[in-house]
Amino acid sequence: MGIVSAFFIAFIGTNVGLVAGYYGRRVDDMLMRLTDIVFGIPFLPFAVVLVALLRPSIWNIILTISCLLWRTTARVIARRC
């Protein structure tokens, strides 16, 4: 579960960061504001609610973890490009 979550986090974060860093300006601003919004969502309450809505399973937990933890990777990659 951890390896699959880490793969999805790296995949989503890297792609968002690369697109933001490559295109710059408006695209970068839009994607970084989206990242800021996701930073504002508290992880644990979001995870509990989402897993409860989707029914507890390994794949739903992986989805929940991946939906919120890509943000740091995206920000680091966007600033390096």
C-alpha positions, 0 to 999 in steps of 0.5 A: 500500500505504501509503495503504490501510494508513493508511486501515485504521489510522485506521478501526480506531483511530478506531472503537476510540477513539470507542467507548471514549471514548463509553461510558467505564467498563467498555468503556473499561477493556476496550478500553484493556487490549486496546490495552495487550496489542497494545502488548506485541506486538513489530511486526517478529517478529509481521509476519514470522510473520503474513506467513509464515503467510498467504503473502506478498502485498500484502493480507497485508502491509496486514493485518499492518500494520493489525493492530498500528498502530491502537493509537496512534490508538485511545489518542489518540482515547479520551483526547480524547473 
